[in-house]
Amino acid sequence: MSRMRVGTAAVAAAIALITAGCGGSGTIGQNQGGQAEPPANKNLVLLPGVKAEPFYISMECGAQEEAAKLGYQLTTQAPDQFEAALQTPIVTGVLATRPAGVLIAPTDDVALANPMTQLKGAGIKVVEVDTRLQDESVALSTVSSNNEQGGRLAAQTVAQLIGDTGKVMVLNTKAGTSTTDARARGFEEEIAKHPGITYLGQEYTDNQPAVAAQKVSAKLSSDPDLAAVFATNLNSGEGAATGLRNAGKTEQVRLVGFDASPNQVEDLRAGEVSALIAQDPATIGRQGVQQVVAAIEGKPVQREIQTDLIALTQADMDANSQYFYKTAC
């Protein structure tokens, strides 16, 4: 909020605020002329879930572009792994630098609540991008894909690919990751509508491709007639493709992945992945910056924003190449 002048101006500002609360069109942060005072602090920080992942790189590219357009400076800090224990000290360090706003993909929907609340308590505007906390009172806005819809779309795609019959499993990343849990939930709800399909449940991969490959190998040993795998994120999808490739099962087992990293796109083109549910991370980054800047400048903020997803197949992938993720801006 901008600083108010003392005396008569303060009384006028207070009246304006009361009027706005009674149905007026005034916005907190505006001066008497109706123009928002430019903030002195134009520093933003983006805290992705993990370093060097194409999804978050693509998000950063969109965020950087929008921040520059709006006249703000954006820096990015990410943990080496998708771990609350690694992200928490980064959040604490950012708190000491007092940026005007923070965009964050919390790596745990409960464990990050306290450090993010500290940001809020320090007057820093907080916007969630991609993932979110269970506590909805901390962030001013949450920008993410409609993840349950993405899970349902994956289930519909799987059902079509296997002719509505066979055994399927889900590879999730970590319990407590809001986005992938929502995708798994959407998948489970939709796949239950297909009585010819046997759902074998979900396995957690710890967000490690090697673990995903091991989980697929183990499932093929216990259920050699496995018909399809749904991998809820980039690392799980890449690992599942490796597991199927090592077992010589890429033609027999349909793999539907979530995200569109360069490796996944290559696997789709080669026929080793049957379909990808692609997000639009650059748009998440752009809209996240728009919301945090609006909050900083005292303008209205949209509490929930959900971005589009699309099912990519080998036949239509090149026509939708704008959804392919980047490894550099």
Protein Blocks (a to p, Z undefined) as FASTA:
>chain_A
ZZddehjllmmmmmmmmmmmnopabdehiafkopacddfblcdcdddfbehiaklmmmmm
mmmmmmmmnopacdddddfbdcfklmmmmmmmmmmnopabdcdddfbfklmmmmmmmmmm
nopacddehiacfblmlpmbdcdddfklmmmmmmmmmmmmnoopacdddddfbehiaklm
mmmmmmmmmmmmmmkbccebjadehlpaklmmmmmmmmmmmmmmbfbdcdfbfklmmmmm
mmmmmnopmmmpccddedjdfklmmmmmnopafbdcdddfklmmmmmmmmmmmmmnopac
dfbacdddddddfklmmmmmmmpccfbZZ
